[in-house]
Amino acid sequence: MAAGGFLGALARYLSTAGLPVAGAELATAAINVGGALALGLLTGLWSRGRGPGSRRAWVRAGLGPGVLGGFTTFSAIAVVFAVPFRPWVALAQALLGVCAALLGLWLGGRVPSRERGAA
């Protein structure tokens, strides 16, 4: 999980390095919403016995909390929104993230399970 966290945090850093504040703010929003969607999708797939690492807990831990957790770190939000803090931007990003995660979970849950006869 630590290696996954390192890789996710490195990917997030590289995706926003050198951007002006406005660009970094938009990139951070896209990263967090995309990461929430990906984690929701993976969780939905894993609940159906599908997806990468569905039968290996260490792969799920490395991809979910590791890579995607590192990629969507709260510290990135804190830095981008620290000055000037705009509550409506933070709230919109949080709501978009939750909606994206729920959409991913729903999409992943629609994939048939590996169990015979399961819907």
N, C-alpha and C positions, 0 to 999 in steps of 0.2 A: 504494500500500500504506500509506503514511503517513496519508493521509486516512481510509482504512478503520480503521487502528489508533486514530486519534483518535475516530472515531465509536463504535467498540466500547468503548473505555475510558470515554468519556462516558456511554454507555448503562449500563455496569456501575456507574459512580459514582452515577448518578442512581437506579439500582435499589436501592442500599443506603444512600444518604444519609439521615441522620436516624433510622436504625433503631437500637434498642438492640443491644448486643453479641450477645446470643443471637439476635436477629432477623437481624442482619448475617451471623452465622455460617451460619445456615440458608439465607439468600439467596445467599451466596457458594457454598455447596455446590450449590444448584440451578442457579446460573449456570454453574458449571464442568461439571457433569454434562450440562446441556442444551447447552452449547457444544461439548462433546466429541461428543455425539450428532450435533449439526448438522454438525460438521466431518467426522465419519466418514461421514455420509450424503452430504454433498457430494462427498467424495473417491470414494466408491463410484459416485455418479452420473457424475462426471467421468471415471472410468476406463472407463465405458461410452459416453462421448461424449454424455452427457445433462446436464441441470441448467443453472443460470444460468452463463453465461460458459464453457461447455464448450469453445468454440473460440477463446477469447480468454484468453491467459495473464495479462494485466493484470487482468482481472475476477476470475479465480481467485485471484490473489495478493491483490487487494483484499478479497475476501470471506473467504478462508481465514486466512492469517497476519495479514491486516489487521484486519477487523472481528471475526472470532471470536477471533483471538489477543489483541486488545486487550480484548475482552469477558471473556475467561477468564484474565486476567493472574495470574501467580504472586504478584505483589506484593499482590494482594487477599487471597490465602490467608495470606501471611506476616503481614500486619497483623492479620487476624482471629484467628489462632492464636498470636500472639506471647505474649500474657499472658492467662490461663495456657495454656501449651502442653500440649496433650493429644495424645500421639502416636497413640492409637487413632482419634481423629477425623480427623487428617490422613491416616492410612493408609486408613481407610474411604473418605474422599473421593477419594483417588488411585485406589483399586481401582474405585470406582463410575465414575469418569471413564474409565478404560481400558475397562471393560465397556461403557459407553455408546458410546464411540468404535467399538469392535468391532461392536456391534449396528448402529450407523449405517452402518458400512462394509458389513456383510452386507446390510442393507436396500437400500442404494444399488446394490450389485452385483447385486441381483435384477432390477433394471430392464433390460429388453431394450436392447441397444446400437442405435445408429443404422445400423450396418453391416448390409447385407442378408444374411440367413441366419445372423446371429450369435445365440447363445443368451444 
